[in-house]
């Protein structure tokens, strides 16, 4: 299992990806990421017909200070497209009020293929995120 984290406070523009740093590179079956891009490539490897990845994401989110209060939507992306069943929505009462979001999904990758995943702010306004962790 690979782990990607970003514990510092980050402000994510609407439509922007959460930054994530790898804490360990998997040299066999697994995922590969570039530091602080938030984009992770999953490969269909290990000689199977398909490789199945369990994606788990957790973070604390808030509307950025001075922003308009409304729902915060954070989505898991597959090749740049949000997965409809893998979005988290919270509605804080005020800007800078942090809430916890969590996403889980299974992604299959055929042998020899690869896909990319990421976490995107789909809120329509900038958000703050802290203590982000994604496990693959």
N, C-alpha and C positions, 0 to 999 in steps of 0.2 A: 504494500500500500504506500502510495506517495502522498505527501502532505505539502500544501501550499498555504502560506500565511502572509498576513500583513496586519500587524497589531497596531501600528501607528494610525492616527486619525487621517483619513483621506477624504477629500471632497471630489465627488464624481459628477461630472456634467450629465445632463439628460442625454441618454443614448451612449454614455461612456461606459467602459469596462472597469471593474474593480481591479486594482493592482494586486498581484499575488506573487510571492517569491517562493521558489522551491526550497524545502528544508532538506530534501534528499533526492538525488537522481537515481532512478531505477535503471540499471544497466541491461536488464533482460526484458521481460515482459513489462510494459508499463507506459508511462506518460513522460513527455518531455516538454519543458517550458523554457522561455527566455525570461531572465530576471526582470521583474516589475512590468511585464507586459499584460498580464491577466489572461493571456491566450495560451491554452495548453493543448498539445497535440496528442491524441490517443491513437495508437497503432494496433492493427489486427496482426498479432504476432503469436509466437509460441507453437506454430504448427497446427493450430486448431482451425476448424472451418470458420469460427468466429471467436472473438475475445469479448467477454462481457465485463464492463466496468460499472462498479457501483459508485455513483457520485454523491457526496455528502457535503453540503455547504452550510456554514453558520456565520452570522455576523450581527453586530449591533448597528442600527441605522437611525438617522434622524433627518428632518428637513434642515438644510443649512440655515444658520442664523440670518435673519432678515428675509427668509424665503416665505412664500405663501403656503400656509398649512393646507394639506390635502393628503390623499393616499400616497404611500410610498410603495412602488412596485419594483421588485428585484427579480430578474429572470435568468434562468440557465439557458445559455446559447449553445446550439449545435450547428457548426459551420456558419455562424453569424446570424442564425435564425432562432428567435426565442421558442422554447418548447412550451406550449400552452398549459400543459399540466404541471409544469415545473416553474411556477412563479409564486412568489410570496408577496402578500399585500398586508400592510399595516397602516393605520391612520392615527398618527399622534395628535394630541390636543394642542400642541404648541411647537414652534420651531425649537431646535436643539434638544427636544425630548427624545431620548433614545429608546428604541424598541428592538427586540430580538427577532431575527428572521432565520428560517431554516428551509433548505431545499434538499430533496433526495430523488434520485432517478437511476435507472439502469440504462446503459448505452451499449449497444452491440456494434462491433466493428468487424467486418469480414476480413479474413486472412489476406494480407497484402495491401489492404486499404488503410486509410487514416482519416480521422475527422478532427476538428478543433472544437474546444469548448471554452466558455468564459462566463462570467457573471456580469450582467448589464443592468444599469439603472434605467428603468422604463417609466419613471414617475412624472415626466413632463417638467421637472424642476431639478436643480442640483440637490444632491443629498450628501450627508456626511456618513462615513462608514468607519467602524473601528473594530478591532479584534476579528478580522475576517480569517476564516480557515476553510479550506477546501481539501477534502480527502478523496483520492481516486484509488 
